[in-house]
């Protein structure tokens, strides 16, 4: 008979990290969901499209950053910072991580 092993410290840390990252993404989406913008979640990143200029300061205040190459705003948890990764197109990111439009511009 084998004893059931408790989760390893690493597994517990990874589960906690995933919960906190998901909470960060959810909070970021909720902070801007009332704006008339398209909001897309791609993996652990949030992308915002549309006429964002009127919301610029609010987006910055909610932790979003401007991506000049993709011409849109994005949010990511600090844990998901890119490190020496080649620049991917929006389509490549969507293909690798999947995506969901959580709010469409009206």
C-alpha positions as CSV (number, residue, x, y, z in Angstrom):
1,X,0.0,0.0,0.0
2,X,1.4,3.4,-1.0
3,X,0.9,6.4,1.1
4,X,-0.6,9.4,-0.7
5,X,2.1,12.0,-0.9
6,X,1.1,15.6,-0.3
7,X,1.7,18.1,-3.0
8,X,5.4,19.1,-3.4
9,X,6.4,22.6,-2.4
10,X,7.1,23.3,-6.1
11,X,3.6,22.1,-7.1
12,X,2.0,24.3,-4.4
13,X,4.0,27.3,-5.4
14,X,3.1,26.8,-9.1
15,X,-0.6,26.5,-8.2
16,X,-0.5,29.6,-6.1
17,X,1.4,31.5,-8.9
18,X,-1.3,30.4,-11.4
19,X,-4.1,31.6,-9.2
20,X,-2.5,35.0,-8.5
21,X,-1.7,35.5,-12.2
22,X,-5.3,34.6,-13.2
23,X,-6.5,37.0,-10.5
24,X,-4.3,39.8,-11.9
25,X,-5.7,39.2,-15.4
26,X,-9.3,39.2,-14.1
27,X,-8.7,42.4,-12.2
28,X,-7.1,44.1,-15.3
29,X,-10.1,43.1,-17.4
30,X,-12.6,44.3,-14.8
31,X,-10.8,47.7,-14.4
32,X,-11.5,48.5,-18.1
33,X,-14.5,46.5,-19.0
34,X,-16.8,49.5,-19.0
35,X,-14.8,51.3,-21.7
36,X,-16.0,51.0,-25.3
37,X,-13.0,48.9,-26.4
38,X,-12.4,45.4,-27.6
39,X,-10.7,43.3,-24.9
40,X,-9.0,40.0,-25.8
41,X,-7.3,37.5,-23.4
42,X,-4.5,35.6,-24.9
43,X,-2.9,33.2,-22.5
44,X,-2.0,35.3,-19.5
45,X,-2.0,38.5,-21.5
46,X,-4.8,41.0,-22.1
47,X,-4.8,43.0,-25.4
48,X,-7.0,46.1,-25.9
49,X,-8.0,47.4,-29.3
50,X,-10.1,50.3,-30.6
51,X,-10.0,54.0,-30.1
52,X,-8.0,53.9,-26.9
53,X,-6.8,57.5,-26.9
54,X,-9.6,58.8,-24.6
55,X,-8.8,56.0,-22.1
56,X,-5.0,56.4,-22.2
57,X,-4.5,57.5,-18.6
58,X,-7.0,55.0,-17.2
59,X,-5.3,52.2,-19.1
60,X,-1.9,53.3,-17.7
61,X,-3.4,53.5,-14.3
62,X,-4.8,50.0,-14.6
63,X,-1.3,48.6,-15.4
64,X,-1.6,48.4,-19.2
65,X,1.2,49.4,-21.5
66,X,1.3,50.6,-25.1
67,X,2.7,48.3,-27.8
68,X,3.8,50.5,-30.6
69,X,4.6,47.6,-32.9
70,X,1.1,46.0,-32.5
71,X,-0.6,49.4,-32.1
72,X,-2.6,48.4,-29.0
73,X,-2.5,48.2,-25.3
74,X,-1.6,45.1,-23.3
75,X,-1.4,43.9,-19.7
76,X,0.6,41.0,-18.4
77,X,1.6,39.8,-15.0
78,X,5.2,40.5,-14.1
79,X,5.7,36.8,-14.0
80,X,5.1,36.6,-17.7
81,X,7.6,39.2,-18.8
82,X,9.3,38.3,-22.1
83,X,12.9,37.5,-21.9
84,X,14.8,37.5,-25.2
85,X,11.9,36.2,-27.1
86,X,11.5,37.1,-30.7
87,X,8.7,39.5,-31.6
88,X,5.6,37.5,-32.5
89,X,2.7,38.7,-34.5
90,X,-0.8,38.9,-33.0
91,X,-1.7,35.8,-35.0
92,X,1.3,33.8,-33.8
93,X,0.4,34.6,-30.2
94,X,-3.2,33.6,-30.7
95,X,-2.2,30.4,-32.3
96,X,0.2,29.4,-29.5
97,X,-1.8,30.4,-26.5
98,X,-5.4,30.6,-27.7
99,X,-7.5,33.7,-27.3
100,X,-10.9,34.8,-26.2
101,X,-12.6,38.1,-26.9
102,X,-14.1,39.0,-23.5
103,X,-15.7,42.2,-24.7
104,X,-16.4,43.5,-28.1
105,X,-16.5,47.2,-29.0
106,X,-20.1,48.4,-29.3
